[in-house]
Amino acid sequence: MKLPLIRTLSEKFDEDYLLETVDVLEAISEIPSLKDEEIEVIGELISNTLGAIEVIGIIRDSKGTKDAKAASAEFMKRVLGSIGK
């Protein structure tokens, strides 16, 4: 996951747009002729996009008290916390 990318996506796009992007990326990933490294790149893009959707949710749940940077930091704490479990 790339935190700067997640933050940028969450600042520039809304949740619906990002969800549609994930749908498109998932459809592309099912093309049989893709190489493993291409699938890995698509997977990373999906992961970062889903992270941005989570950041948007954190901002929404905070009722505007958190900006994208603070929400991104909270998101990464959640991710790192779940890895440690």
Contact map, one row per residue, 1 for C-alpha under 8 A:
1110010000000000000000000000000000000000000100110000000000000000000000000000000000000
1111110000000000000000000000000000000000000000010000000000000000000000000000000000000
1111111000000000000000000000000000000000000000000000000000000000000000010001000000000
0111111100000000000000000000000000000000000000000000000000000000000000000000000000000
0111111110000000000000000000000000000000000000010000000000000000000000000000000000000
1111111111000000000000000000000000000000000000011011001000000000000000010000000000000
0011111111100000000000000000000000000000000000000001001000000000000110010000000000000
0001111111110000000000000000000000000000000000000000000000000000000000000000000000000
0000111111111000000000000000000000000000000000001001000000000000000000000000000000000
0000011111111100000000000000000000000000000000000001101100000000000100000000000000000
0000001111111100000000000000000000000000000000000000000000000000000100000000000000000
0000000111111100000000000000000000000000000000000000000000000000000000000000000000000
0000000011111110110000000000000000000000000000000000000000000000000000000000000000000
0000000001111111110000000000000000000000000000000000000100000000000000000000000000000
0000000000001111111000000000000000000000000000000000100100000000000000000000000000000
0000000000000111111100000000000000000000000000000000000000000000000000000000000000000
0000000000001111111110000000000000000000000000000000000000000000000000000000000000000
0000000000001111111111000000000000000000000000001101100000000000000000000000000000000
0000000000000011111111100000000000000000000000000100100000000000000000000000000000000
0000000000000001111111110000000000000000000000000000000000000000000000000000000000000
0000000000000000111111111000000000000000000000001000000000000000000000000000000000000
0000000000000000011111111100000000000000000001001100000000000000000000000000000000000
0000000000000000001111111110000000000000000000000000000000000000000000000000000000000
0000000000000000000111111111000000000000000000000000000000000000000000000000000000000
0000000000000000000011111111100000000000010011000000000000000000000000000000000000000
0000000000000000000001111111110000000000010001000000000000000000000000000000000000000
0000000000000000000000111111111000000000000000000000000000000000000000000000000000000
0000000000000000000000011111111000000000000000000000000000000000000000000000000000000
0000000000000000000000001111111001000010011000000000000000000000000000000000000000000
0000000000000000000000000111111100000000000000000000000000000000000000000000000000000
0000000000000000000000000011111111000000000000000000000000000000000000000000000000000
0000000000000000000000000000011111000000000000000000000000000000000000000000000000000
0000000000000000000000000000001111100000000000000000000000000000000000000000000000000
0000000000000000000000000000101111110110000000000000000000000000000000000000000000000
0000000000000000000000000000000011111110000000000000000000000000000000000000000000000
0000000000000000000000000000000001111111000000000000000000000000000000000000000000000
0000000000000000000000000000000000111111100000000000000000000000000000000000000000000
0000000000000000000000000000000001111111110000000000000000000000000000000000000000000
0000000000000000000000000000100001111111111000000000000000000000000000000000000000000
0000000000000000000000000000000000011111111100000000000000000000000000000000000000000
0000000000000000000000000000000000001111111110000000000000000000000000000000000000000
0000000000000000000000001100100000000111111111000000000000000000000000000000000000000
0000000000000000000000000000100000000011111111100000000000000000000000000000000000000
1000000000000000000000000000000000000001111111110000000000000000000000000000000000000
0000000000000000000000001000000000000000111111111000000000000000000000000000000000000
0000000000000000000001001100000000000000011111111100000000000000000000000000000000000
1000000000000000000000000000000000000000001111111110000000000000000000000000000000000
1100110000000000000000000000000000000000000111111111000000000000000000000000000000000
0000010010000000010011000000000000000000000011111111100000000000000000000000000000000
0000000000000000011001000000000000000000000001111111110000000000000000000000000000000
0000010000000000000000000000000000000000000000111111111000000000000000000010000000000
0000011011000000010000000000000000000000000000011111111100000000000000000000000000000
0000000001000010011000000000000000000000000000001111111110000000000000000000000000000
0000000000000000000000000000000000000000000000000111111111000000000000000010000000000
0000011001000000000000000000000000000000000000000011111111100000000100110010000000000
0000000001000110000000000000000000000000000000000001111111110000000100100000000000000
0000000000000000000000000000000000000000000000000000111111111000000000000000000000000
0000000000000000000000000000000000000000000000000000011111111100010000100010000000000
0000000000000000000000000000000000000000000000000000001111111111111100100000000000000
0000000000000000000000000000000000000000000000000000000111111111000000000000000000000
0000000000000000000000000000000000000000000000000000000011111111000000000000000000000
0000000000000000000000000000000000000000000000000000000001111111110000000000000000000
0000000000000000000000000000000000000000000000000000000000111111110000000000000000000
0000000000000000000000000000000000000000000000000000000000111111111000000000000000000
0000000000000000000000000000000000000000000000000000000000100111111000000000000000000
0000000000000000000000000000000000000000000000000000000001100111111111100000000000000
0000000000000000000000000000000000000000000000000000000000100001111111100000000000000
0000001001100000000000000000000000000000000000000000001100100000011111110000000000000
0000001000000000000000000000000000000000000000000000000000000000011111111000000000000
0000000000000000000000000000000000000000000000000000000000000000011111111100000000000
0000000000000000000000000000000000000000000000000000001101100000011111111110000000000
0010011000000000000000000000000000000000000000000000001000000000000111111111000000000
0000000000000000000000000000000000000000000000000000000000000000000011111111100000000
0000000000000000000000000000000000000000000000000000000000000000000001111111110000000
0000000000000000000000000000000000000000000000000010011001000000000000111111111000000
0010000000000000000000000000000000000000000000000000000000000000000000011111111100000
0000000000000000000000000000000000000000000000000000000000000000000000001111111110000
0000000000000000000000000000000000000000000000000000000000000000000000000111111111000
0000000000000000000000000000000000000000000000000000000000000000000000000011111111100
0000000000000000000000000000000000000000000000000000000000000000000000000001111111110
0000000000000000000000000000000000000000000000000000000000000000000000000000111111111
0000000000000000000000000000000000000000000000000000000000000000000000000000011111111
0000000000000000000000000000000000000000000000000000000000000000000000000000001111111
0000000000000000000000000000000000000000000000000000000000000000000000000000000111111
0000000000000000000000000000000000000000000000000000000000000000000000000000000011111
